[in-house]
Amino acid sequence: MKIRAAKKYDIPDLLRLLRQVLTVHHNGRPDLFKAQTEKYSEKDLEILLKDKSKPIFVAVEERKVVGYVFCVLRRLENNSIMTDILTLHIDDLCVDEAMRGKGVGTQLYEYAKQFAKAQGCYNLTLNVWALNENVKRFYEKSGMLPQKIGMEAIL
């Protein structure tokens, strides 16, 4: 398996995998996530692929995209209470449902982590929906610790 920067010709596979993520979220929280919709359009992805502050990496096996990691470089500067740092935020990580449990997610995560180090990032962050216990365990096993906890009261 090879991990590389996503290209325009990867967009159909990215859309397919994004739908898989949406399905997991919709099934877990149909009160929050719509069914049969898209996080990004093809045009949105074309724009994202050109944005150096939002790198997208794909895992490819036999010319097929089997996973992705969408990242965002965030620089916090001159904040009144927080220190100046550069963060790589994982906005989305997905492994094709047919490839889960085969180490693809670990390789994508490690690739993002090494990319962050190469960019001089202080930390790597992400958000995990509470509905996805498997993903929470995956990230904890990868060495991540909770930084913040979002809470809600449905009214």
N, C-alpha and C positions, 0 to 999 in steps of 0.2 A: 504494500500500500504506500502511496505517495501523498504527502500533504503539500499543498501549494496555494498561492494566491488565486482566488476565484477569477474567472474570465467571463466575458460576455456570453460565450457559448455554454456556460454552466447554468445560465438562468433557468431553463426548463427544469433541471434537477433541483435547483434551489427552491423553486416554487413548489415542486412535489414534496420536498422535505418540510417546507414551511407549513404545508397543509397537514402533514402528520403531527407537527407540534400543536397546531391549532386544534386538531381533533382531540388530543390529550387534554388540552386546557378546557375545551368546550365540554368534554365528558366529565371532567372533574368539577367545573364551575360553570354550568350552563346559565347561571344567573349573571355572570360577568362576560363570558366569551360567546360570541356569535358563532353559529355553525355556517359552513359553506361560504366563507369569506376569505379575504387575503390580508395578511399583514402588510405586504408590499406588492405592488404591481410590477409587471415587467419593466416599465419605464422607471419606477422607483429604484429597482435593482440596478438598472443601467447607470443611474446617477450615483448610487452608493458605491458601485465598483470603481468610480473615478475619484472618490473622496479618500485621500490618504489618511485622514484622521479616523476613518471608519473601515479598517481592513476586514476583509472576509477571506477566510481560508477554507479550503475544501479537502476532504480525504477522498482519494480516487483509487479505485481498484478495478483493474481491467477496463479502463476508460469510462467507468461509471462513477459518478459522485455518490459516495455512500455516507457522507456526513459533512457538516459544515460547522464553523464557528464564526459568528458575526461579532466584531469587536468595536470598541470606541475608545480612542485616546482622549483622556480628560485631564486638563491641567488646571489645578486650583492655585490661584495666585492672589496675593494681597487680600486674603480673607481676614476679617477682623478677629476670628477665633480659631481658624484652622491653619495648619502649616502649609507652605507651598509644596505641592507634590504633583507628580505626573502619575496617572493611574491608567491601566488598561482595564476597561470594563467589558466583560463578556455579556453582550446583549442577548445572545441566543446561541445555543449549541444543540445540534440535533444529529443523531445517528439514525440512518434508515432502519425502520423496524425489523427488517430482515437481517440486519447486521449487528443488532444489539447483543451485548455480552461477549463480543469478540475483540475487545480492546480498542475499537475505533475511537470511542469517546475519550479514553485515556490519552491516546496519541494526539487527538485534537487539542485537548486541554494542555498537555505538555508543550505542544507547539506554540500555543498562545502564550504560555508562561515564558518560554524561551524568547519569543518575540518581544514580550514586555521587558524582560531583562535587557535585551539588546537595545531597546529604545530608551533605557535609563529610567524605567518606571519604578516607583516606590512599592506599588502593590498591584494586585490583580483582584478585581471585584466582580460580583455578579449578584443577581437576585434569583431566588428560587421560590416558586409558588408552593405554599404549604400542601396543596393537593397532590404534589408529586413526591412522595416519600422515597421512591427509588432514586430519583435524581438527587435529593438531599443526601442520601447515603453515599452516592457516587462522589459528590463533591467533598464530603467529610473524609471519605477514604483517600481522596486525592490530596488531603492536607489542608483543606479550607476550614475556617472557623467562622461562626456567626460574627458579623460586624454590627448589624442592625437587625431589628425584628419589626416588621410591619404588622400592625394589629388592626382589626376592624370590629365594628358592631353594626350588624345589618338592622336597619330601622324599618 
